[in-house]
Amino acid sequence: MYVELHARSAFSYLEGASLPETLALTCATYQMPAMALLDRNGVYGAPRFYSQAVRSKIKAHIGAELTTVGNGNIPVLVESRRGYQNLCRLVTQVKLRSKKKAAFSAEITEFQGHAEGLICLTGDEHGPLAIALKRGGTQEARLCLSQLISVFGVHNVYVELQRHGNRHQESRNQAAHALANELRLPLLATNGVCYATKKDRRVADVFACVKNKCQLDTAGRLLSQNSQRYVRSPEEMTRLFADIPDAIENTAELSSRLDFTLKNLGYEFPRYPVPDGETMDSFLSKRVWEGARNRYRPVTEVVRKQLERELKLIEKLKLPGYFLIVWDIIRFCCHNNILVQGRGSAANSAVCYSLGITAIDPIGMDLLFERFLSEERGEWPDIDLDLPSGEEREKVIQYVYQRYGERGAAMTANVCTYRGRSAAREVGKVFGFDTETLSRLSAFVGSWEWRGPDDNFQSYFTNAGLDLTNERISKYLQMCLALQDLPRHLSQHSGGMVICQGQLDSVVPLEPATMPGRVVVQWDKDDCADLGIVKVDLLGLGMMAVLKDSIGLIRDHYQHEVDLAHLPQNCPDVYDTIRTADTIGMFQIESGAQMASLPRNNPTRFYDLVTQVALIRPGPITGEMTSPYLKRRQGKEPVTYPHESLIPVLKRTLGVPLFQEQLLKLAMVCANFTGGEAEELRRALGSKRSQQRMREIEIKLRAGMTKNGIPPTTQDQIVKFISSFALYGFPESHAASFALIAYASAFLKVRYIAAFTAALLNNYPMGFYQPATIVKDAQRHGLRARPIDVTCSDWNCSLEHGDQIMLRMGLRYVRGLSQSTADALVQERSCNPFVSIADLTRRVPQLSKANLTMLGQIGALNNVSGARSLHRRDALWQAEMAVRRVGPLLESIVEKDAPSPLRKMDVEERLVADYHGTGLTVGPHPIAYRRAELQQRGIKSASELAGLPDGRPAVTAGCVIVRQRPGTAKGLIFMTLEDETGTSRVIVKPDFYDRNRNAVLHEKFVRVSGTIQNRDGVVNLVATEISPLAISAAETSSHDFH
Amino acid sequence: MFTCLYVPDFPTQAAWRCEPSRQSLAQSAVVVVDGPSSLLRVISVNTKGRHAGIVIGMTKLQAESCGPVITKKRKMQNEDSAQSALLDCARSFSPRVESTAPGTVILDLEGTERLFGSPQNAATQITEKSREFGFDLNIAVATNPDTSLCAARGWNGITVISAGEESRRLAPLPIYVLAPSPEIIDTLNAWGIRNFGSLAQLPPISLVERLGQPGLQLQRLARGESVRTLAVVEPATDFVESFEFDDPVETLESLTFILNRLVLQLCARLTSRALAMDELRLCLELETRQRLTEAKNELFERVWKLPLPMADAKVLVRLTSLDLDSCVFAAPIKKITLEAVPAKPRSSQGGLFAPVSPQAEQLEITLARIRSVVGSIDESGIASVGSPRVRDSHRPDSFTVERFSSIVASENTNPVTTRIVLRMFRPSVETVVELRDARPHSIVLGKRTLRVLASSGPWTTSGKWWKRIAAWAREEWDVALKTSEGVGFYRIYSDGIRRKWFVEGMFD
């Protein structure tokens, strides 16, 4: 029996052309009992290979091809856990030593201390033996083998033979065979697999070109010679090596020696150091009871029981270290005044609440603990911590590194794959297309969330003006498709950190990230989770930073101290604002879909916000739960339950399941699932890959329901409820954590709009709307916004005092101005005010001509000359001369700015300059200038539209600020238009979109005719006609969600 | 007075200038496209096309999606000859002509009043004349060349600007007519300077302080105050001779006769200007053949690139005759055009210690002789005569043929260590191979079927999968055959694309 023991996957980055899963599946097709994956310089593909192998019931051997100095790529196979640890440590050692991220070059001597438990093969044409033969013939090859024997031991070196129909290779094989006989080394047949099937060789050729930065036509012998490096069947290999049967037999023998699989990874979460006389359990218990007394006043019997139950389970699962480590991070944040909030399923735990990890009381909200931690699942709990994005999150990450050491903690990786644009660009280069064509094509690659029948590569190519009947273009297209989803490179996950007891580098190789000071593991977060590696997600949440900045601004300018933990609850003015969907800038409830449902849900208390946050999610929407829930909220539909046993479960959400916890409870109540089984069900539904698992659980679910006497029609309804959550829904705890932040953001916006708006603008990009929309919204709420001015603007937007608190736009919004230049300007200004543009130019030499011109165009230089204000063109006229530096003799003579012969900018020119230079205007909305004319033409404003009855025809016009095509909306496109009175929502049906693609996609100002759809005060305009509107040439921009 | 002749959409007009249906084309959307055949883009479009929504930069497919459109691929030759024609047209009114830019010519009409009348009259006559050359022009007459140029670019039809009126008349023209540098146009845009008038009004000293001399120069142009002399272009240095037969000829003798004459004339012209030619181009216009829907001229073109500049008529005549000997023409020849590309004659002397090499002229004749026997390209499109060069490819025996050079290539420093010699059969001999257990069992060689005693293989190679025509795949075997003389060793291969077996060669 033959076992393939040398295969590379696409995780060898440009050296392999098939996914590890595909290799494992192909191997299983041939009924091969095992296979070894040896990716280049790492074990990147190992978890996926292992998972597929387990599913396909084959054994997954692990190894790697390690690049060495002067000895080519040495393939090693892992025999034991010790070997695996050695391999990981060796790879980490070399990777972390390299200056460049992708570089890897090991010295053969480095193998010396890391060879135990590893088996060495002699490799292919780039292996040590082939290189030695080429360098010095048999003599050199003999020395090479002796060296490998001395490093790995005589029983751990196999002489590898490959046959790819190549004469040179065969002559090498003969030499290798002779040497193996001479040195009594076993022979080993492999096929040096690089791809699963013969036709994948084309992908390998494209990768070879990408790697060597050349084109197919000029690559010559850089391309593969033939298509022989595919997964061969055991019969084919046996026939191929019929003359050397030992080489085939040895594969099975060696496979039987390889004990190690990723199942025995040896991962252990770190222990938390506790004072003498304490155990981690006792220490945790003390901290929890301390916290509980503070949180629950008083600690009731229910609370006590729940805490005891949780602590008991934590002790049983040996997890106190994990909780203490997260508690330690929270403590660090508190000491350093960093806002932090746990979310996700951790909010289901009273222990987490007591430790201050989360802000939601799971007992008060009756949340299901099993969703967080379950004895049966055998999985680690998952705690996500939201931190303010930016420097403060980095502080926390660096704290974790420092505390657990460089090799004790690392970020999880993020595998970037070839997708539409990247594939089109890379393959296009390989086929020799010019960059202009490739940019054009990239622009047409659709990236809407919703995919229509035309959203495929064929139509992108046609739209880009490429002729698919041309042979070169059709081959280009084929290869773009073939590359889809293959890994492209590894990047750093945004916040997932893994920590390990002892050394993390013995569990998975670590490598430097591009960002200095960061180390990443070679696996992504799903791989880590599959292998039971516990991670803490330290996520940057823009809104956390906004809240923190707002609190600072409020303290400085309103002299109020806002404590997020003790915000006044149930404020009527806050809920009034939310109910009227006046929510631009508010966390989670600002999107068009949220706004459309807010008046119907009519939130009046915190729990309503929790349901609101969970309501607009793909799961509830496609499961058709959103609409019944809203109708029941409005009393338009009676509250019914699928089965009377479900009343306690679904009562809070009016008989409609909205949260993942309810799904779990549903299974537990209806089908007698245990907590762990229910969680298993959720995971099965959440994983699109495992259809089989889902079917098995459904059978179990139906059997349970039948046993409980639930009729088949109700069973169908319950199964539908549950299966729709496969498309993603929120756990209640998570929704509650988000609702807290949503409420805080709403509170700050309603009470302190200047501070909140400044904080929002200073933390952009974030949220749903462009800064232009945020500023206009704030202005409609009475905030006065002042333009950028070099005499008083800082880098960030700031607050100024007059008859009211006003917003001053910051220099960060000047296009092309770097922060360092702006800082230099502010610094210089603080020493002495500028007296003229020439003075400014002389004192801030970092300002380029482009900077000065931009500042002049947006009016930021108008006040430099003191009392006498210039107009923008005067400033430009002065700036143009100021940048032409005079000699040192005249430099210190400061001339006053004088008026120019240029005429003032008119309104339109100012608008164009504002949008071009800052992306927004603090002046009137562009539409406001044309309102009278629009009114004459019967065009309604957004506020007028809001009062129209259902079914009435109407015409409106506005600036497009959002375009969205949600995956759950059956191809509908939602456009949000803005004018000086507010925003309006236009619905574009798919067939209408096909006829008016250009106007819908590209126009900045549009006039839309259509029919009013007014449902419960939520007004939409269903478009029947759309045309561009010549309002202004200003470069307004929309946020298009893809 | 200076007159500017400006051809709007010059590439489009150049492409259709000689078309008989030119007038009717003005009623259709017409574009000229350029670029690689897989991605042709619009580089020029007429007014009708612009109205249909076609803009420069669109791909051919996109332009065609705007409605019915007539397209033509750009040919620089057309534009060159159109420019020559435009110059010829201008020269018929004045000898002082400047070739300002492609599609733009300025001429000095000073002193021609008695011949052509007032500037308006002269412009009208130029317009009429230009129609004979196939152009629709904008013409402007002014007291200085640049004013006439700006006016012709800015306005359609005929514009006459009298002395002293320049600044006032030019004032409404948009600033882009001046074609300033992108940096200056950005600054002017920011200043709100949109036309000549507003630029003209800026204080010159302040302008120089800000935009330097280029700014001042632009202002002078905008005010119509620019003063310069014309860069008068010399009569063309193109060496073209042509002859149109009264009755189309069919025999090579008749052709050679005229060809000799033309070559002699060309050589005489070149020699008189101390020049030689490094390339000779022949274009034969064949008799119009009636097709199903349209009448079309067919051309036979030939280019001889010479190894060194030469003007020896005898050598050139032999060279061309030898080459044409092997040519077959699809129809009788109507017109012959011969063009010499002039070059300075060779002035260097052969080195005293340089190895002896064949005389370049003689070598070229020898190569032409070989070409006349074997043809210039083989069936796969590779040149037949020249020096072979190994290609960077896995494909066995893959080579290209490059121009023969008498310079000796540097010696290969790697000693050849091959011990077995394979005698290649060229071309490979097609054969029939019987396989057993996927290995060759017997082979038909000549009329005999020979049994395979031993075989080694398969050695597989394949490549160029991205090109249907050039794709190849082969599986080689080295076989020992039992022949009547004993045992013979051969190399055979199966062509995976043609699905045939061949004997490639025999081992010594």
HADDOCK unambig.tbl for C-alpha pairs under 7 A between the chains (distance, minus, plus):
assign (segid A and resid 165 and name CA) (segid B and resid 457 and name CA) 6.83 0.50 0.50
assign (segid A and resid 165 and name CA) (segid B and resid 458 and name CA) 5.74 0.50 0.50
assign (segid A and resid 165 and name CA) (segid B and resid 459 and name CA) 4.09 0.50 0.50
assign (segid A and resid 165 and name CA) (segid B and resid 460 and name CA) 5.06 0.50 0.50
assign (segid A and resid 166 and name CA) (segid B and resid 459 and name CA) 5.29 0.50 0.50
assign (segid A and resid 166 and name CA) (segid B and resid 460 and name CA) 6.78 0.50 0.50
assign (segid A and resid 167 and name CA) (segid B and resid 459 and name CA) 6.60 0.50 0.50
assign (segid A and resid 220 and name CA) (segid B and resid 392 and name CA) 4.71 0.50 0.50
assign (segid A and resid 220 and name CA) (segid B and resid 393 and name CA) 4.63 0.50 0.50
assign (segid A and resid 221 and name CA) (segid B and resid 392 and name CA) 5.97 0.50 0.50
assign (segid A and resid 221 and name CA) (segid B and resid 393 and name CA) 5.18 0.50 0.50
assign (segid A and resid 221 and name CA) (segid B and resid 394 and name CA) 5.87 0.50 0.50
assign (segid A and resid 225 and name CA) (segid B and resid 394 and name CA) 5.80 0.50 0.50
assign (segid A and resid 225 and name CA) (segid B and resid 461 and name CA) 5.33 0.50 0.50
assign (segid A and resid 225 and name CA) (segid B and resid 462 and name CA) 6.24 0.50 0.50
assign (segid A and resid 226 and name CA) (segid B and resid 460 and name CA) 6.28 0.50 0.50
assign (segid A and resid 226 and name CA) (segid B and resid 461 and name CA) 4.75 0.50 0.50
assign (segid A and resid 226 and name CA) (segid B and resid 462 and name CA) 5.07 0.50 0.50
assign (segid A and resid 465 and name CA) (segid B and resid 59 and name CA) 5.60 0.50 0.50
assign (segid A and resid 465 and name CA) (segid B and resid 61 and name CA) 5.47 0.50 0.50
assign (segid A and resid 465 and name CA) (segid B and resid 62 and name CA) 5.73 0.50 0.50
assign (segid A and resid 466 and name CA) (segid B and resid 39 and name CA) 6.68 0.50 0.50
assign (segid A and resid 470 and name CA) (segid B and resid 38 and name CA) 6.67 0.50 0.50
assign (segid A and resid 475 and name CA) (segid B and resid 466 and name CA) 6.18 0.50 0.50
assign (segid A and resid 873 and name CA) (segid B and resid 191 and name CA) 5.89 0.50 0.50
assign (segid A and resid 880 and name CA) (segid B and resid 210 and name CA) 5.56 0.50 0.50
assign (segid A and resid 881 and name CA) (segid B and resid 209 and name CA) 6.30 0.50 0.50
assign (segid A and resid 881 and name CA) (segid B and resid 210 and name CA) 4.96 0.50 0.50
assign (segid A and resid 901 and name CA) (segid B and resid 202 and name CA) 6.69 0.50 0.50
assign (segid A and resid 902 and name CA) (segid B and resid 191 and name CA) 6.58 0.50 0.50
